Amino acid sequence: MAKSPEHMPLQVEKLFYDLQNRIMADIIRRIRKTGKITSTADYQINKLQILGGTTEYIESEIKRITGMTDAEIWKLYDEVAEEYYTRNKAAYEQINSNFIPYEENEILQAWTAAIVDQTQNEIRNIARSMGMSIALGGGKKVFTPLAEYYQSYLDRACMDIVTGSFSYNTVLRRVIKEMAASGIRSVDYASGWSNRVTVATRRAVMTGVHQLSAKINEKVAKDLGTKDYEITWHAGARPDHWWGGKVYSYEDLVRICGLGTVTGLCGANCYHSYYAFVKGVSVRTYTDEQLADMNAREQEVHTYHGKPYNAYEATQRQRQLESRMRAQRSKVKLLQQGEADPDDIMAARTRYLATLHEYQGFSKVMKLPEQMERVYMDGLGRIAPDIGKVKKQKLQIKSGKRIEKTVDYDIMKSKRFNTADDPMREVTGPAEISNPKEIAEMEKILKEAGVEIVRREKTMAYSPALAAGNPGQFFIEEGSSYSAWCHEFKHFTDDRDDGYLGFRVFQDSKKCKQREIDAYNIEIEMAIKANRQDIVAKLEKLRDKEVEKYE
């Protein structure tokens, strides 16, 4: 199958992220209109224009998105049905059983149509029960249908602006924070429990996939005269689901693997599948030895910032960071659409990039592939700060505390401690040749610390991480001297010994100056030992030029 079970619902999820983006953007658009009104009387006159037509808008969006969803569900379920059935074609032929192609198999097509219809109805119900979960204080939240949210909470926000109770930017930040924290949600009115509409949609699609595959598997097993099934294996499975890759009877699927239960095989957030298996005909995907080796790797523990993670825990942390990035990206986009204060936009962008940097570093240390498609499925496009266009801004750091000093973005534009030249190269040549053992040891220390080593032409630098507490990036040009390596390695050890200050270090001009002096002094000492006073002079000039940036 081209898609793993985990990725099957992504296209449908994307559609509902688009729906969420459009509704939130519409709310911000209405608030922006209010920001141009100067009196309560004018607002009352224009209220119908600003808040009117919300019901019609919501209904039109639901109609639009469900129509697009129908096509995606048909496409997905057809693929699932054909895959689960067709993969057994060889087994049918070996035991002289009648294999009817999926496109001619009326029974399978009828099952597919029935489950498609079921899923479509569930998704329509999800779309019709959308709203916001609004915090009331004290940890309490209330679910508010979208139409009511428009008429009450949005009206209140607009009145806060026109009466002067709060500034436009204050209200904008409040509403965006409120919406990002909630997301567009769907409520189960029987239980009162609500989920983000994307989560509810994913669950509905996966329920349909599991139901369809189960019916096909049972038919195939009956046709082939077997009671055995092989379970798929995937990395990052939770420890109580390590039965993947093995062959079980149907009774054992229920007894051992929990088939049919919420926490078992094909239950909530389970991405295992199972297929009919004919002993003596079917071939297992993995041998017992291969499974033992893969499961052993799953139990390996890697440490990130002092905290140990096994494969499952690392995967869960990845999902959390992806979710945080989507929420942060939404805030940035909504602030832009609301024409918010540039300081607020920059701060939101910086927080997003800090999480992105953490995600990249974490994935590297955990040896997990980055899955940025999970983040970019929000449909918001590229979101990153254009720092070069900003001269003076206030930076919002990860802790959420405001740094009151202005930040010199002429310094931060580079995001790194730069080395402009490498004059010792003409004396020692490339470090890999002159000092191979020392370079190997440096690389080992950097990698163990979670530092990304980047080979880039005409670049020698150490870049602290955006967020405090995270290791940075080590840039080095191919062929750089041992002197240059020691210079940048000194910047890394300074960052490490200070507890990884991140971009906050640029707030401390004195510390930055001393770091440059100490790093250049290492090179100057090497030039003195080489009896190259001309290079000493060059290095002293480069040092003074770098230090001037922090004056």
URVEN-V530287 format. One record per backbone hydrogen bond with DSSP energy under -0.5 kcal/mol. NH is the residue of the N-H (numbers start at 0). CO is the residue of the C=O. If there is no record, write none. Layout:
NH:CO
NH:CO
This chain:
6:3
7:3
7:4
9:6
10:7
12:8
13:9
14:10
15:11
16:12
17:13
18:14
19:15
20:16
21:17
22:18
23:19
24:20
25:21
26:22
27:23
28:24
29:25
30:26
31:27
32:28
33:29
34:30
35:32
36:33
42:38
43:39
44:40
45:41
46:42
49:45
50:46
51:47
53:50
56:52
57:53
58:54
59:55
60:56
61:57
62:58
63:59
64:60
65:61
66:62
67:63
68:64
69:65
70:66
71:67
72:68
73:69
74:70
75:71
76:72
77:73
78:74
79:75
80:76
81:77
82:78
83:79
84:80
85:81
86:82
87:84
88:85
91:87
92:88
93:89
94:90
95:92
96:91
98:96
99:97
100:98
103:100
104:100
104:101
105:103
108:104
109:105
110:106
111:107
112:108
113:109
114:110
115:111
116:112
117:113
118:114
119:115
120:116
121:117
122:118
123:119
124:120
125:121
126:122
127:123
128:124
128:125
129:126
130:184
131:143
133:131
133:141
135:139
136:139
139:136
141:133
143:131
145:129
148:144
149:145
150:146
151:147
152:147
153:148
154:149
155:151
156:152
157:153
158:154
159:155
160:156
161:157
162:158
163:160
164:159
165:159
170:166
171:167
172:168
173:169
174:170
175:171
176:172
177:173
178:174
179:175
180:176
181:177
182:178
184:130
185:194
186:128
187:192
188:186
190:187
191:187
192:187
194:185
196:183
198:195
199:195
200:196
201:197
202:198
203:199
204:200
205:201
206:202
207:203
208:204
209:205
210:206
211:207
212:208
213:209
214:210
215:211
216:212
217:213
218:214
219:215
220:216
221:217
222:218
223:219
224:220
224:221
225:220
227:276
228:247
229:274
230:245
231:272
236:233
240:237
241:238
243:240
244:230
245:242
247:228
249:226
252:248
253:249
254:250
255:251
256:251
257:253
258:252
259:264
260:257
263:260
264:256
266:263
267:261
269:266
270:268
274:229
276:227
278:276
280:277
281:277
290:286
291:287
292:288
293:289
294:290
295:291
296:292
297:293
298:294
298:295
299:296
301:308
303:306
306:303
308:301
310:297
313:309
314:310
315:311
316:312
317:313
318:314
319:315
320:316
321:317
322:318
323:319
324:320
325:321
326:322
327:323
328:324
329:325
330:326
331:327
332:328
333:329
334:330
335:331
336:332
337:333
338:335
339:334
343:340
344:340
345:341
346:342
347:343
348:344
349:345
350:346
351:347
352:348
353:349
354:350
355:351
356:352
357:353
358:354
359:355
360:356
361:357
362:358
363:359
364:360
365:361
366:362
366:363
367:362
373:370
374:371
375:371
376:372
377:374
378:375
386:384
388:385
389:386
390:388
392:406
394:392
396:394
396:400
399:396
402:394
403:401
406:392
408:390
408:406
410:407
411:407
412:408
413:410
414:411
416:461
417:415
418:459
419:417
424:421
425:422
426:423
427:423
428:424
430:479
432:429
433:429
434:430
438:434
439:435
440:436
441:437
442:438
443:439
444:440
445:441
446:442
447:443
448:444
449:446
450:445
451:471
452:450
453:451
453:473
454:452
455:453
455:475
458:455
460:474
461:416
462:472
463:461
464:469
468:499
469:466
472:462
473:451
474:460
474:472
475:453
479:476
484:480
485:481
486:482
487:483
488:484
489:485
490:486
491:487
492:488
493:489
494:490
495:491
496:492
497:493
498:495
499:494
502:464
502:465
503:500
504:501
505:502
506:503
507:504
508:506
511:507
512:508
513:509
514:510
515:511
516:512
517:513
518:514
519:515
520:516
521:517
522:518
523:519
524:520
525:521
526:522
527:523
528:524
529:525
530:527
531:526
532:530
535:531
536:532
537:533
538:534
539:535
540:536
541:537
542:538
543:539
544:540
545:541
546:542
547:543
548:544
548:545
549:546
550:547
